[in-house]
Amino acid sequence: MTETGQPDGGPSGAEVTIRPYRPDDLTALYDVCVRTGLGGADATGAYRWPELLPSVYAGPYAELEPELVFVAEDAGGVFGYVLGTADTEGYVRAYRERWLPRVGARFPEPPPPSGDAEPEPDERLARILHHPEGMLVPELAGHPAHLHIDLLPRGQGRGLGRALMTRFHTALTERGVPAVHLGMNPANTRARAFYDRLGFREIPVPGASGVVYLGLRLDGRS
């Protein structure tokens, strides 16, 4: 799919292509992940280990399910993506067996938290990295696929987020996946409005802290 538009600060009529991921896109995936990693804002410098964030939220998907990674690209390079899995349970198994052995030693798991001190961002993310089973939320079992989508500012407000999501949902539907979910920071009201427009609905998860889960049926069921 190709769309034409004008990125923020970009040349008039700049052409955008939405296409499947290629292995040489990995550096760009990591860059976009970091530059959108604080609720959509730039997370550069927020972590002691710069590659920790994308090692949780970008790299494993490119490694384990590259056929479900799609990127948005213009003359300046890749500036957005959607990625995810068709089967969260299977993804967690593959993550533990194939991904964690590759990256776990680079980002050691911190000791258990003590007292009421708030964990450092790197500590919190390292725990997520080492415990992928946290993705297995019983209330989400009816929505087996999940996704992450990120766009740099020059790609926002142009319908490209919707185009990426449509491409991803089509790929899931072709695999017979009935529904998809995502988790988001409830403070990110702009993202919530975007997901609401696409038809996502909140999935109540008792005890969830700092995250709201949204789901979308792909099989026409309510």
Secondary structure, DSSP 8 states (H G I E B T S, - for coil): -EEE---TTS-TT-EEEEEE--GGGHHHHHHHHHHTTBTTB--TTSSSSTTHHHHHHTHHHHHH-GGGEEEEEETTEEEEEEEEES-HHHHHHHIIIIIHHHHTTTS-------TT----HHHHHHHHHH-GGGG--GGGTTS-EEEEEEE-GGGTTSSHHHHHHHHHHHHHHHTT--EEEEEE-TT-HHHHHHHHHTT-EE---TT--S-EEEEEESSS--
